Amino acid sequence: MRCVTYAGETVITTDDVASSLVELTAAVAKEGQAEAVSIPIVTEDKKVGQAELVIGVGNDVLSAPVEWTGEEPDFAAWSEDLRNHRLFPRSSLRAVEPISSDDDEPMDWDFDQPTQA
């Protein structure tokens, strides 16, 4: 579990939500924008709640570990929602040459000739 500090307030959420929130906050700030998001939190009486934040330029988010006893809530769907945000960083796709073997025969396609059915 992680303690997320924002605008002088502290909330508790899961590791995956905190990590996704920090990454998204940095990505939104990099674009020079700000966005409103909601995250699931655990209240002092260990009930599930929701916090709404404005992330991006000028909005600092700090995530730190917190001691936790008991079962952790499942906030995976919320974390996935943050990762699906349009500005969330994506890994780049790379073109890779296929590995050829000596058994590969070159294909001789003649696109000007009609195919027979």
N, C-alpha and C positions, 0 to 999 in steps of 0.2 A: 504494500500500500504506500501511497505517496501523499505528501502534504503539498498542496499547490497554494502559493501565495500570489495574490493579485490585488492591486489597489489597497494594500494594507490589510486585507482580509485573508484568512487561511481556511481552506477546505480540504477534505480528505477524499481521495478517489483511488482507483486502481492504478497499477503501474502502467498498463497499456493505455489507459485514457490519458494519464499525465504525459507519457511519452508522445502520444499522438498530438496532444494539445500544444506541447512545446514546439514540435516540428512544424505544425500548421501555423502557429504564431510567427515563427521565424520566416516561413514562406510568404505569409501575407504581408509582413513588414518589408520583406525584400522587394515586393511588388509596389511598395509605397501605398498600401491600402490598409483598411481596417474592416473587420467583419464581426458580426454578432454570432456567437455560438452558444450552445448549451452543453453542459457536461453533467453526468451523474455524480453525486457526492454521497458521502455517508455523514449524517448529522451526529452531534454529540451523543444522542441517545441511540446511536447505531441503526437509525432508520435511513432508508434511501430517499434522497432528495434530488433537487436539480439546481444548478447554478447557471446563471447566464452572464457571459462575459463579452466584452468587446476586445478582440485581439488584433494585433498588427502594429502599425506604426504608433509609437508612444505608449504602448501597453505592455509592460514587462510582466512576464510570468516566471515564477521560480518553482521548481519541483524538487522536493527533498524527501528522502525516506522517512517513514514514521513507524514506530512500533505498533504492531497490530496483533491482537489476540482474537481467536475465533475464526470462523469461516469468512473468506473474502467474497464479496458480492460478484456476480458475473455481469460485468459491464462491457463485454466483448462487442456487442452490437453497437453501443455508443462509440466505442473506439473505431470500429469499422466505418461509422458515419463520418467521423472526423477525417479518416484516411481517404474517404471518397470525395472530400471537398475538392472543388475544381482547382484550387491552388496548392493542394498537398503535393509535396515533392514526389515525383515518380522516377524510377530508375530508367535510364536510357536504354532503348533497344539497340542492339548492335547486329549488323549483318555479318553472318559467318559463312565462309566458304565451305561447302560440303567436302568431306574427305572422300577422295576418289581412290579406287583400287584398280589393279591391273585387269580385273574382270569387267570393268565398265567398258561398254562399247559406245563409241560416239553415235549419236542419233543424227540421221540425215533427213531432216524434215524439209519437204518442198511445199511451202504454203501456197504456191501458185497452182498446184494440182488439186483437183477435187478428190475427196476421199470416197472410197467405195464402201457401201453399206452391206 
